[in-house]
Amino acid sequence: MVENIMLIDDNKIDLFVNQRIIEKYDSTIKTRVFNNAISAISFFKLLELNTNIKCLTIPDIILLDVSMPEMDGFKFLEEFKKINLVNKDKISIYMVSSSSCPDDIRNAQKEIYCSGYITKPLTVDKLKSVSHNSINFKNHEYFKKII
């Protein structure tokens, strides 16, 4: 069961809409929101150092925007790989983009921590698919379809 979802996107409207989609899908899911990838990486570094802080739970799913200033989704994944976090491979990370650029999709498929590629806008049906895949394919060997 998905209990926690993290949203990382520089677009405040997308963050707001995606939160509402998650609430519509399941109002019990806790959502943590970051408007840039740098602050999300800082969160994980804090978790790495303080694993006993109860309010800092790791997400089951991360919905990660591909195109962001300062640190894009791919750079986030590079930094995420460096973090030594307990249960890190239980997190399903989905790249999210308004583009269906073949290069971005191919690059996402190469990423060990990327579980899939979602084209915007997020919908309840796409979230259901992500949630189902997250539960059934936690080993991250599964991908690799565009949702």
C-alpha positions in Angstrom: 0.0 0.0 0.0 1.3 3.4 -0.9 1.4 5.7 2.2 3.8 8.5 1.2 4.4 10.3 -2.1 7.0 13.0 -2.7 6.4 15.6 -5.4 9.4 17.4 -6.9 8.6 20.0 -9.4 9.5 23.7 -9.9 6.0 24.5 -11.3 3.7 25.5 -8.4 0.6 25.0 -10.4 1.7 21.4 -11.3 2.5 20.8 -7.6 -1.0 22.0 -6.5 -2.8 20.0 -9.2 -0.8 16.9 -8.5 -1.6 17.1 -4.8 -5.3 17.3 -5.6 -5.0 14.3 -7.9 -3.3 12.3 -5.1 -6.1 13.4 -2.7 -8.7 12.4 -5.2 -7.0 9.0 -5.6 -6.6 8.3 -1.9 -7.0 11.0 0.8 -5.0 9.0 3.3 -1.7 9.3 1.3 0.7 11.7 2.9 2.3 14.1 0.3 5.6 15.9 0.8 6.2 18.6 -1.7 9.5 20.2 -2.9 9.6 23.0 -5.5 13.2 22.2 -6.5 15.4 19.1 -6.6 18.2 20.7 -4.4 15.9 20.9 -1.4 14.7 17.4 -2.0 18.3 16.1 -2.0 18.9 18.1 1.3 15.9 16.3 2.8 17.4 12.9 1.9 20.8 13.9 3.3 19.0 14.9 6.5 17.3 11.5 6.5 20.7 9.8 5.9 22.1 11.5 9.0 19.0 11.2 11.2 17.3 7.9 10.5 15.5 7.9 13.9 13.5 11.1 13.3 9.9 9.8 13.0 8.4 12.7 11.1 11.0 12.2 8.3 9.7 9.1 6.6 11.0 7.9 3.2 8.4 8.1 0.4 7.1 5.1 -1.3 6.9 7.0 -4.6 8.7 10.1 -5.9 7.2 11.9 -8.8 10.2 13.8 -10.2 9.9 16.6 -12.8 12.5 16.1 -15.6 13.1 19.8 -16.5 13.9 22.1 -13.6 16.4 24.9 -13.2 19.6 24.5 -11.1 19.2 20.7 -10.8 17.0 18.8 -13.2 15.6 15.3 -12.6 18.6 13.5 -14.0 21.0 15.4 -11.8 18.7 14.7 -8.9 19.1 11.0 -9.6 22.9 11.3 -9.8 22.9 12.9 -6.3 20.4 10.5 -5.0 22.7 7.6 -5.9 25.4 9.0 -3.6 23.1 9.0 -0.6 23.5 6.1 1.8 19.9 5.6 2.9 18.3 2.6 4.5 15.6 1.1 2.3 16.5 3.5 -0.6 15.7 0.8 -3.1 12.1 0.6 -1.8 11.5 4.0 -3.3 9.9 4.0 -6.7 10.9 7.1 -8.7 8.9 8.2 -11.7 10.2 10.9 -14.1 7.4 13.3 -15.0 7.5 15.5 -18.0 5.2 17.4 -20.4 7.6 16.2 -23.1 7.7 12.7 -24.6 11.2 13.4 -26.0 12.7 10.1 -27.0 16.1 11.1 -25.6 14.6 11.8 -22.1 12.7 8.5 -22.2 15.9 6.6 -23.2 17.9 8.4 -20.5 15.2 7.6 -17.9 15.2 3.9 -18.9 19.0 3.8 -18.2 18.6 5.1 -14.7 18.8 2.3 -12.1 16.5 4.3 -9.7 13.9 5.3 -12.3 10.8 3.1 -12.3 9.1 4.7 -15.2 8.3 7.8 -17.2 5.0 9.7 -16.9 3.8 12.3 -19.3 2.0 15.3 -17.8 -0.7 15.9 -16.8 -0.9 13.4 -13.9 -4.3 11.8 -13.7 -6.0 9.5 -11.3 -5.6 6.6 -13.8 -1.8 7.3 -14.2 -1.5 7.4 -10.4 -3.3 4.1 -10.1 -0.9 2.6 -12.5 2.1 4.0 -10.7 0.8 2.9 -7.3 0.1 -0.6 -8.6 3.6 -0.9 -10.2 5.2 0.4 -7.1 3.6 -2.3 -5.0 4.3 -5.1 -7.4 7.7 -4.2 -8.8 9.7 -2.8 -5.9 12.9 -4.3 -7.2 13.2 -1.6 -9.9 13.9 -4.1 -12.6 10.5 -3.4 -13.9 10.1 -0.3 -16.1 9.7 0.8 -18.4 6.7 1.9 -19.9 5.5 5.3 -20.5 2.4 6.1 -18.5 
